Amino acid sequence: MDYSALNKMESQDLTVESGGIIKAKIVVEKGSLSVKIQKDKEEPVDESGIYTVTVTGKKAKGSVSFTVTVVKNFSII
C-alpha cells in the first residue's frame, strides 16, 4: 500500500500457518505511522491463526507491505 496522505486507520487480516512469520516493510517519508498486529484482541503469540494488522497514519506519506512466510526446519542454536 502506497500513500501520499494517510490520515486514517486501515486494517487487514492475515492468515498465518504453523511456523509462519509476518514480514513487514515500512517506509515513512513524512508524518507519523503506527502499526499494531494482534490475534483475537490479544497481543501476538507464536501460533497459527488469523492476525489483524492495523495501520494508522497522521499526515503520513510512504508505503507499507506485509507478507506471510512459512519457515520450515527453523531452530535457534
Buried (B, 14 or more C-beta within 10 A) or exposed (E): EEBEEBEEEEEEEBEBEEEBEBEEEEEBEEBEBEEEBEBEEEEBEEEEBEBBBEBBBEEBBBBBEBEEEEEEEEEEE
